[in-house]
Amino acid sequence: MIDLSLALFIAVETCPEPPYYPIAAAWTLPDGSIKSSLILADDSWPPHLCFSDHISDETITALGHSVKDVLLEMNDDLDASHVVGHADFSPATGLVHLVDALDIELAFEISTSQQDISELLGIDWRDELQDLGHETGLDMLQAEDQVRLMQLCWARRSDLL
């Protein structure tokens, strides 16, 4: 059972080609704000599979952070929290690649189960996210926008409860 009083979400934006290496991550902070980061490719990832269709390589290089820094920041921000994400718009393997690159354990629990997402966002959450994306102009393929859309969907549903 998820604590509905504090909904924390996470999204990892990936390269559009398999094996879907992460290029950006975003997550909800306990105060409701969103933190995001561009991710520099780990040395073990092939450079030709670490790109974005909408963010230039130069921008990622200039503004990105190392895998280690991103994971340490996530661990600090989300320590002992239950965080929910989904794999409909970006592959869940993005977070797996982050964790595998450093072989560390996350300090928070993450769930991408349909039951947990439905509990927070409602049974029709996919349609709701798409509708909200159209209403707001947010892009469901970008990590920060995904987190914002999940927050908006959760807030809208919470108002109905």
C-alpha positions as CSV (number, residue, x, y, z in Angstrom):
1,M,0.0,0.0,0.0
2,I,1.4,3.4,-1.0
3,D,1.1,6.5,1.3
4,L,-1.2,8.7,-0.8
5,S,-0.4,11.8,1.3
6,L,3.1,12.0,-0.3
7,A,3.4,10.9,-3.9
8,L,6.9,10.8,-5.2
9,F,7.6,10.1,-8.8
10,I,10.7,9.3,-10.9
11,A,11.3,9.2,-14.7
12,V,14.4,8.4,-16.7
13,E,14.7,9.7,-20.2
14,T,16.8,7.4,-22.4
15,C,18.5,7.2,-25.8
16,P,15.8,6.3,-28.3
17,E,17.7,3.1,-29.3
18,P,18.3,-0.1,-27.4
19,P,19.7,-0.7,-24.9
20,Y,18.2,2.6,-23.8
21,Y,21.0,4.3,-21.9
22,P,19.9,7.1,-19.7
23,I,20.4,10.8,-20.7
24,A,18.3,12.6,-18.1
25,A,16.5,11.8,-14.9
26,A,13.9,13.7,-12.9
27,W,12.3,13.0,-9.5
28,T,9.9,14.6,-7.1
29,L,11.3,16.0,-3.9
30,P,9.4,15.6,-0.6
31,D,8.3,19.3,-0.8
32,G,6.7,18.7,-4.2
33,S,9.3,20.4,-6.3
34,I,11.1,18.5,-9.1
35,K,14.8,18.0,-9.5
36,S,16.3,16.9,-12.8
37,S,19.7,16.3,-14.2
38,L,21.2,15.5,-17.6
39,I,23.4,12.4,-17.3
40,L,26.9,12.1,-18.8
41,A,27.5,8.7,-20.4
42,D,29.4,6.2,-18.2
43,D,32.7,5.1,-19.6
44,S,31.4,1.6,-20.1
45,W,28.5,2.8,-22.3
46,P,29.1,3.0,-26.1
47,P,29.0,6.7,-27.1
48,H,27.0,6.1,-30.3
49,L,24.2,4.8,-28.0
50,C,24.1,7.7,-25.6
51,F,22.3,10.5,-27.5
52,S,19.1,12.4,-27.5
53,D,16.7,13.4,-30.3
54,H,16.1,16.8,-28.7
55,I,19.1,17.6,-26.6
56,S,22.4,18.3,-28.3
57,D,25.5,16.3,-27.3
58,E,27.2,19.7,-26.5
59,T,24.4,20.5,-24.0
60,I,24.6,17.2,-22.3
61,T,28.4,17.5,-22.0
62,A,28.2,21.1,-20.7
63,L,25.3,20.6,-18.3
64,G,25.4,16.9,-17.5
65,H,26.5,15.2,-14.3
66,S,28.3,11.9,-13.8
67,V,26.2,8.8,-13.1
68,K,27.8,8.7,-9.6
69,D,26.7,12.3,-8.8
70,V,23.2,11.7,-10.1
71,L,22.7,8.5,-8.1
72,L,24.2,10.0,-4.9
73,E,21.9,13.0,-5.3
74,M,18.8,10.7,-5.8
75,N,19.8,8.6,-2.8
76,D,20.1,11.8,-0.6
77,D,16.9,13.3,-1.8
78,L,14.8,10.1,-1.8
79,D,16.3,8.2,1.2
80,A,13.9,5.6,2.5
81,S,11.1,6.8,0.3
82,H,8.8,4.8,-1.9
83,V,9.0,6.3,-5.5
84,V,6.8,5.4,-8.4
85,G,7.6,5.5,-12.1
86,H,6.3,3.9,-15.2
87,A,7.9,2.4,-18.3
88,D,5.2,3.4,-20.9
89,F,7.0,6.4,-22.3
90,S,10.6,5.7,-21.4
91,P,12.1,2.2,-20.8
92,A,12.6,1.2,-17.2
93,T,16.0,-0.1,-18.1
94,G,17.3,3.5,-18.0
95,L,17.4,3.4,-14.2
96,V,18.9,-0.1,-14.2
97,H,21.7,1.1,-16.4
98,L,22.4,3.9,-13.9
99,V,22.5,1.6,-10.9
100,D,24.6,-1.1,-12.8
101,A,27.2,1.5,-13.8
102,L,28.2,1.9,-10.2
103,D,26.9,-1.3,-8.7
104,I,25.4,0.5,-5.7
105,E,22.2,-0.1,-3.9
106,L,19.5,2.5,-4.0
107,A,18.5,4.1,-0.7
108,F,14.9,4.3,-1.8
109,E,12.3,1.8,-3.1
110,I,11.2,2.2,-6.6
111,S,8.1,0.6,-8.1
112,T,7.0,0.5,-11.7
113,S,4.1,-1.9,-11.0
114,Q,0.8,-1.2,-12.7
115,Q,-1.0,-1.7,-9.4
116,D,1.1,1.1,-7.7
117,I,0.7,3.5,-10.5
118,S,-3.1,2.8,-10.7
119,E,-3.4,3.3,-7.0
120,L,-1.9,6.8,-7.2
121,L,-3.1,7.9,-10.6
122,G,-6.3,6.0,-11.2
123,I,-7.1,3.1,-13.4
124,D,-7.2,5.3,-16.6
125,W,-3.8,6.9,-15.8
126,R,-2.4,6.4,-19.3
127,D,-5.3,8.3,-20.9
128,E,-5.1,10.9,-18.1
129,L,-1.4,11.5,-18.7
130,Q,-1.9,11.8,-22.4
131,D,-4.8,14.2,-21.9
132,L,-2.8,16.3,-19.5
133,G,0.2,16.3,-21.9
134,H,-2.1,17.7,-24.6
135,E,-3.7,20.3,-22.3
136,T,-0.3,21.5,-20.9
137,G,2.0,21.1,-23.9
138,L,4.3,18.9,-21.8
139,D,6.3,16.2,-23.6
140,M,5.8,12.7,-22.2
141,L,9.1,11.6,-23.6
142,Q,11.1,14.1,-21.4
143,A,11.9,13.0,-17.9
144,E,11.0,16.3,-16.1
145,D,7.8,16.6,-18.0
146,Q,6.8,13.0,-17.2
147,V,7.3,13.7,-13.5
148,R,5.3,16.9,-13.8
149,L,2.5,15.1,-15.6
150,M,2.4,12.4,-13.0
151,Q,2.2,15.0,-10.3
152,L,-0.7,16.8,-12.1
153,C,-2.6,13.6,-12.6
154,W,-2.1,12.7,-9.0
155,A,-3.2,16.1,-7.8
156,R,-6.3,16.0,-10.0
157,R,-7.2,12.6,-8.7
158,S,-6.6,13.6,-5.1
159,D,-9.0,16.4,-5.5
160,L,-11.7,13.9,-6.5
161,L,-11.1,11.6,-3.5
